[in-house]
Amino acid sequence: MNELPWIEIIAALIVITGGGGIAGWVATKRRKRTHDQGGGQATLEREREATAEPDTAVEPDTTVEPDTSVEPVEAPTKPARSVVETPAPTAGRLVRLRDRLARSGSPLGARLLSVLSRDSLTEDDWDEIEEELLLADVGAGPTTELLEALRTKVRVLGVREPAAVRDLLRSELVALLDPALDRTLRTEPTTAEDGTHLPAVTLVVGVNGTGKTTTVGKLARVLVADGRSVVLGAADTFRAAAADQLTTWGNRVGVPTVRSDREGADPASVAFEAVARGRDEKIDVVLVDTAGRLQNKAGLMDELGKIVRVSSKVAAPSEVLLVLDATTGQNGLSQARVFAEVAGVTGIVLTKLDGTAKGGIVVQVQRELGVPVKLIGLGEGPDDLAPFDVDEFVDGILG
């Protein structure tokens, strides 16, 4: 019998079944070997982990260390409230400011009284008086008038007693300062013909360095102390810190400030918005702080004129106050002339009178411009600004 066909059949079966079985067997062996190796590796890794020290670089530290670079802030249990100050009454300020002025050592005071009380007055004595008056920036014209009046009365009355000399000098200085000038601040709101509320608008002008923005803040305190409602307008948009400074002053007495969020914005626009807010909220007084301007820069002065025109579309300014530094003397007078032409100055605020011999500028400014000094500042405190009073001022410089 031929066996070749059976051999071929068996070979075919091996290919069909045995081949698959062999392939499966090979695959099973591979899986088993891989499992055994993996198991061995895993066992080795577990043994290493059991004997090794903890790896602090791998294990995260769940303890949160405090950040010492930042101050810890305790969350408030109640909303934070700003503290609003109560300004000192204006009546009590006059006496305090007079006392400070008396201690300032002005030559208009003790020095003049000393000379006038001498038994006999020579030409040299009168020259000395004249020199002291000029150094105090009284001005040539007012000084001549005062000397002539004193010469006549001393000669006719024969005044020599210190008390009588003081009374004589006091009366002449009071006359020189012209007590008849109207020094009241126009801070009364008005009503338009259609019944619209119009706030009193006060523009504060002056050159850099006179304490203008600080004066606006102090004036707000004066008005609040007198029972007025106030809005501040930060129209000094050229000095970076001016609006922040004014806002701080306002916050201290609960007064809002209208300002621009952009440095260098149009100051007339800010002034307009402040006055419009005063009208809409029925505010008594709007105080507008303007940029410090040099009188010899026509462009800046034109900008001040624009502020006046634009704000007048809502309510015309009732006061334009020029802030002068008492230590500037004749320079202050030249500033006053130009500002009076551009903005129509209605009053003077004289600052830095404490410790200065320049108080005579009061006389000269009033004589040259016919504009009264309405406020004086004699210190750095927030309430060291007071309405100007002729009698108090003269008593202060005479001591």
ZAMARGU-4260 file (C-alpha; in steps of 0.2 Angstrom, whole numbers, plus 5000, padded with zeros to 4 digits):
<rodrens>
0) 5000/5000/5000 | 5006/5017/4996 | 5009/5027/5012 | 5013/5044/5003 | 4995/5051/5004
5) 4994/5048/5023 | 5010/5057/5026 | 5004/5072/5016 | 4987/5072/5025 | 4997/5071/5042
10) 5008/5086/5036 | 4993/5096/5031 | 4985/5093/5048 | 5000/5098/5057 | 5000/5114/5047
15) 4982/5117/5050 | 4981/5113/5069 | 4998/5109/5075 | 5006/5125/5068 | 4993/5136/5077
20) 4996/5126/5093 | 5014/5129/5091 | 5012/5147/5088 | 5000/5148/5103 | 5013/5138/5113
25) 5027/5150/5108 | 5016/5165/5113 | 5011/5157/5129 | 5029/5154/5134 | 5034/5172/5129
30) 5020/5179/5140 | 5025/5168/5155 | 5043/5173/5153 | 5038/5191/5152 | 5027/5189/5168
35) 5041/5180/5177 | 5053/5194/5173 | 5041/5208/5177 | 5037/5199/5193 | 5055/5198/5198
40) 5058/5216/5194 | 5043/5221/5204 | 5049/5210/5218 | 5066/5218/5217 | 5058/5236/5217
45) 5048/5232/5232 | 5063/5226/5241 | 5073/5242/5237 | 5058/5253/5243 | 5057/5243/5259
50) 5076/5246/5263 | 5078/5264/5255 | 5077/5280/5265 | 5061/5291/5260 | 5064/5301/5244
55) 5059/5319/5250 | 5061/5325/5232 | 5048/5314/5226 | 5035/5314/5240 | 5026/5331/5240
60) 5026/5341/5256 | 5008/5345/5261 | 5014/5358/5274 | 5011/5375/5267 | 5025/5387/5273
65) 5019/5406/5276 | 5025/5418/5263 | 5036/5430/5273 | 5037/5442/5259 | 5019/5447/5260
70) 5011/5455/5276 | 4997/5444/5282 | 4980/5452/5280 | 4966/5447/5291 | 4949/5448/5282
75) 4938/5461/5290 | 4922/5455/5298 | 4913/5471/5292 | 4916/5483/5277 | 4930/5495/5280
80) 4924/5513/5283 | 4934/5528/5280 | 4936/5540/5295 | 4929/5557/5291 | 4937/5571/5301
85) 4927/5586/5308 | 4937/5602/5304 | 4940/5615/5317 | 4927/5630/5318 | 4934/5645/5308
90) 4930/5657/5323 | 4943/5648/5334 | 4956/5649/5320 | 4958/5668/5320 | 4965/5669/5338
95) 4977/5654/5335 | 4984/5662/5319 | 4986/5679/5327 | 4997/5671/5340 | 5008/5663/5327
100) 5009/5679/5317 | 5014/5688/5333 | 5028/5675/5335 | 5035/5677/5317 | 5046/5692/5321
105) 5040/5703/5308 | 5049/5720/5307 | 5032/5728/5305 | 5029/5725/5324 | 5042/5726/5338
110) 5055/5735/5328 | 5044/5749/5323 | 5037/5751/5340 | 5055/5751/5347 | 5060/5765/5335
115) 5044/5776/5338 | 5046/5775/5356 | 5063/5784/5357 | 5063/5801/5366 | 5068/5810/5350
120) 5067/5804/5332 | 5080/5809/5321 | 5081/5808/5302 | 5091/5792/5304 | 5077/5785/5314
125) 5064/5789/5301 | 5076/5781/5288 | 5077/5766/5298 | 5058/5764/5299 | 5057/5767/5280
130) 5070/5753/5277 | 5060/5741/5288 | 5044/5744/5279 | 5052/5742/5262 | 5060/5726/5268
135) 5043/5719/5273 | 5037/5723/5255 | 5025/5736/5260 | 5029/5745/5244 | 5036/5762/5240
140) 5020/5771/5239 | 5011/5765/5255 | 5028/5767/5264 | 5029/5785/5260 | 5010/5788/5265
145) 5013/5779/5282 | 5029/5789/5286 | 5021/5805/5282 | 5006/5801/5293 | 5017/5795/5307
150) 5028/5810/5306 | 5013/5822/5307 | 5005/5814/5322 | 5021/5811/5332 | 5026/5829/5330
155) 5008/5836/5334 | 5003/5824/5347 | 5021/5822/5355 | 5018/5803/5357 | 5031/5794/5366
160) 5023/5782/5378 | 5024/5764/5372 | 5005/5761/5373 | 5001/5778/5364 | 5014/5774/5351
165) 5006/5757/5348 | 4989/5764/5346 | 4995/5777/5334 | 5004/5764/5323 | 4990/5752/5324
170) 4977/5765/5318 | 4989/5769/5303 | 4992/5751/5298 | 4973/5747/5299 | 4970/5762/5287
175) 4983/5756/5276 | 4975/5739/5274 | 4959/5747/5270 | 4946/5738/5281 | 4932/5744/5269
180) 4936/5731/5256 | 4924/5717/5255 | 4933/5701/5260 | 4918/5689/5261 | 4919/5673/5251
185) 4904/5671/5239 | 4899/5653/5243 | 4880/5655/5241 | 4872/5644/5228 | 4860/5653/5216
190) 4845/5648/5206 | 4843/5650/5187 | 4828/5658/5179 | 4822/5641/5175 | 4823/5635/5193
195) 4839/5625/5190 | 4851/5625/5205 | 4868/5633/5202 | 4882/5630/5214 | 4894/5644/5219
200) 4910/5640/5208 | 4927/5645/5215 | 4943/5644/5204 | 4959/5643/5213 | 4974/5649/5202
205) 4992/5652/5205 | 5010/5647/5200 | 5019/5631/5205 | 5026/5631/5223 | 5013/5642/5232
210) 5004/5628/5240 | 4989/5630/5228 | 4982/5612/5229 | 4985/5611/5248 | 4975/5628/5249
215) 4961/5620/5240 | 4960/5606/5252 | 4961/5618/5267 | 4948/5629/5260 | 4936/5614/5258
220) 4939/5611/5277 | 4934/5629/5280 | 4918/5627/5270 | 4913/5611/5278 | 4916/5618/5295
225) 4904/5632/5290 | 4891/5619/5285 | 4893/5620/5266 | 4892/5605/5254 | 4907/5604/5243
230) 4913/5596/5227 | 4932/5597/5222 | 4937/5598/5204 | 4955/5591/5200 | 4958/5602/5184
235) 4977/5602/5187 | 4980/5587/5175 | 4998/5591/5171 | 5006/5587/5188 | 5005/5569/5191
240) 5001/5569/5210 | 4989/5584/5210 | 4973/5574/5208 | 4978/5561/5221 | 4983/5574/5233
245) 4967/5583/5231 | 4957/5567/5232 | 4966/5563/5249 | 4961/5581/5256 | 4943/5578/5250
250) 4941/5560/5258 | 4947/5567/5275 | 4931/5578/5276 | 4919/5567/5266 | 4920/5578/5250
255) 4920/5570/5233 | 4933/5574/5219 | 4930/5575/5201 | 4945/5570/5191 | 4951/5562/5175
260) 4959/5545/5174 | 4971/5551/5161 | 4986/5562/5165 | 4986/5577/5153 | 4968/5577/5150
265) 4959/5593/5145 | 4958/5603/5162 | 4943/5613/5155 | 4933/5597/5153 | 4937/5592/5171
270) 4931/5609/5177 | 4915/5607/5167 | 4911/5590/5174 | 4914/5596/5192 | 4902/5611/5190
275) 4889/5600/5181 | 4890/5588/5196 | 4888/5602/5208 | 4872/5607/5198 | 4865/5590/5197
280) 4868/5585/5215 | 4863/5603/5222 | 4880/5606/5230 | 4883/5623/5238 | 4901/5626/5232
285) 4912/5618/5218 | 4931/5621/5221 | 4942/5619/5205 | 4960/5617/5207 | 4970/5623/5191
290) 4987/5619/5185 | 5002/5630/5192 | 5005/5642/5178 | 5019/5654/5174 | 5013/5671/5170
295) 5025/5673/5155 | 5019/5657/5146 | 5004/5664/5135 | 4998/5646/5131 | 4996/5641/5148
300) 4987/5657/5153 | 4975/5654/5138 | 4971/5637/5145 | 4966/5646/5161 | 4955/5657/5151
305) 4947/5642/5143 | 4943/5634/5160 | 4934/5650/5165 | 4924/5650/5148 | 4919/5632/5148
310) 4914/5631/5166 | 4903/5646/5164 | 4892/5636/5152 | 4885/5628/5168 | 4888/5642/5181
315) 4900/5656/5180 | 4914/5657/5193 | 4908/5667/5209 | 4926/5668/5215 | 4943/5667/5207
320) 4956/5666/5221 | 4974/5669/5218 | 4986/5660/5229 | 5002/5670/5233 | 5017/5665/5243
325) 5021/5678/5256 | 5039/5676/5254 | 5039/5680/5235 | 5037/5699/5238 | 5038/5709/5222
330) 5037/5693/5211 | 5020/5689/5219 | 5014/5706/5214 | 5018/5704/5196 | 5010/5687/5196
335) 4994/5695/5203 | 4993/5708/5189 | 4994/5695/5175 | 4981/5683/5183 | 4969/5697/5186
340) 4970/5701/5168 | 4967/5683/5162 | 4955/5676/5175 | 4947/5691/5184 | 4954/5688/5201
345) 4942/5692/5215 | 4953/5688/5230 | 4970/5684/5237 | 4975/5669/5247 | 4991/5673/5256
350) 5001/5658/5262 | 5017/5655/5272 | 5015/5670/5283 | 5023/5661/5297 | 5040/5665/5301
355) 5042/5678/5287 | 5045/5697/5286 | 5035/5698/5270 | 5018/5702/5277 | 5018/5719/5269
360) 5014/5712/5252 | 4996/5712/5259 | 4996/5731/5257 | 5004/5732/5240 | 4993/5719/5232
365) 4978/5727/5238 | 4984/5744/5232 | 4989/5739/5215 | 4974/5728/5210 | 4960/5734/5221
370) 4958/5715/5226 | 4957/5711/5244 | 4966/5697/5254 | 4952/5685/5259 | 4962/5671/5267
375) 4978/5669/5275 | 4989/5653/5280 | 5000/5653/5295 | 5006/5635/5296 | 5006/5617/5289
380) 4992/5610/5299 | 4975/5606/5290 | 4966/5619/5299 | 4979/5633/5298 | 4969/5643/5285
385) 4957/5657/5290 | 4947/5672/5284 | 4958/5687/5283 | 4953/5700/5296 | 4962/5717/5296
390) 4961/5720/5315 | 4967/5703/5319 | 4981/5704/5307 | 4988/5721/5313 | 4987/5715/5331
395) 4996/5700/5327 | 5011/5709/5319 | 5012/5722/5333 | 5012/5708/5346
</rodrens>
